[in-house]
Amino acid sequence: MLALLPTGGPDLVSLGELEEPTPARDEALVAVEAFSVNRGELLKLERGGWRPGKDVAGRVVRAAADGSGPATGDRVVGHPPGGGWAERVAVRTDALAPAGDLAPETAAALPLAGLTALRLLRAMPSPAGRRLLVTGASGGVGHFVVELATGAEITVVSRRPERLLALGATRAVSDIEEAGGPFDVVLESLGGRSLQAALGKVVPGGLVLWFGQASRTPAQLDFFDYFAQTGASLRHFHYEDGPPARDLETLVRLVSRGALHPELGVVAGWEHTAAVLADLRERRVTGNAVLTIPENPT
């Protein structure tokens, strides 16, 4: 089969031949129709030694041998640990959900960004009535948080905020220093000076959830400057919190009934993956970047 393989060069990936995966008993074989590209995958690719592909949508071509999960022919959305930038990928059935009538491009935009947003909001107090600051909000996570944080007063840090304001954000700024505050909760994904600034933006006893370093700059914190004044909590968050199948079903259901709207910033054929990765690296993509695979690629 064809797959996008790491090159170690400036393009990061190129199409090449690979053996078709052999599924374990609890894995279904999925013919991939679309996959989403995430900034975290870009960072892993640059470090080398990993086949990317965590967000996929397509059709089951071989159901799991143990009888679990979707049947052969079902349309699905999946979240494998990697390897999804390929014609076919083996996915554990507890990481698969029916995609219903969602287009593959829409379904592929859901897993990593949607799971992160959903589980971030579970990791904080109820958003209703709270003042919430979201940094690095132009990506898929930021869009989903704005829609899912019902009842919150949301300020977003984004240089392209129009869509976020239309989805319900209260205020948008281009730099965290302009955000004002104080906030009850800060969802921080940039790292570097943004994380340091976030600690000065919370109320006494407030919460900073740090879940990314999109700025590619390590944070240097002087805890005495902030915690002595605010008593704030800083917690690292990682979205992996148990099998994703049930949460994927929730995300599909929300999109199907019009309560969640994935932002497809880029949709292109997978032959354009290298160019899309370059755009992601330079932060030229708003929302999700999705690549599609034709039924009979050459």
Secondary structure, DSSP 8 states (H G I E B T S, - for coil): -EEEEE-SSTT-EEEEE-------TTEEEEEEEEEEE-HHHHHHHHH-S-----EEEEEEEE--TTS-S--TT-EEEE--SS--SBSEEEEEGGGEEE-TT--HHHHHTSHHHHHHHHHHHHSSS--TT-EEEESSTTBHHHHHHHHHSTT-EEEEE-SS-HHHHHHT-SEEESSGGG----EEEEEE---HHHHHHHHTSEEEEEEEEE---TT-------HHHHHHHH--EEEE--S--S-SHHHHHHHHHHHHTTS----EEEEEEGGGHHHHHHHHHTT---BEEEEE--SS--
